[in-house]
Amino acid sequence: MQIGPYVEALQHDLANVAAVSDPEAAETIRRVAAALESSVRLRFLHAVTEAANELTSQLPNGHVEVRLQGGDPALVFVEETAAVAPPEEGFALTARITLRLPETLKASVEAAAAREGVSVNSWLIHAIGRHLEMRPRRSGRLTGFARS
């Protein structure tokens, strides 16, 4: 997904607004549009990330990641291959933590747990377990190839 055309369209809209004002105001609007370019790109990236998170909450066997490719975001579906086994019957949960969440995230977690027909606690345990299972262990050393 290329963000550039959206940023340019917004700048074009601002130029159209500037065209109906006096020359001094038009120059000010043009400068503001140029100064806001990086901020607008970041806001678009945040919107794409939020959309990926909403899609992930609706997917039963994977998640959507936002990856930057040449400065533009790409949405990538990552299928979860390893299922985390639920705690066995009689399994004693011995660790306790307090987790503070923003209200919007709490509501999303509650909705996801309700969709899966489990408690919020169970849903969080499974989500954390799935997240840890799919993360490769890092050796502290970078390897691979790069292109310039």
ABEGO torsion letter per residue (X at the ends): XBAAAAAAAAAAAAAAAAAABBAAAAAAAAAAAAAAAAAAAAAAAAAAAAAAAAAAAABAAEBBBBBBBGGBBBBBBBBBABBBBBBBBGBBBABBBBBBBBAAAAAAAAAAAAAAGBBAAAAAAAAAAAAAAABBBBAGBBBEBBBX
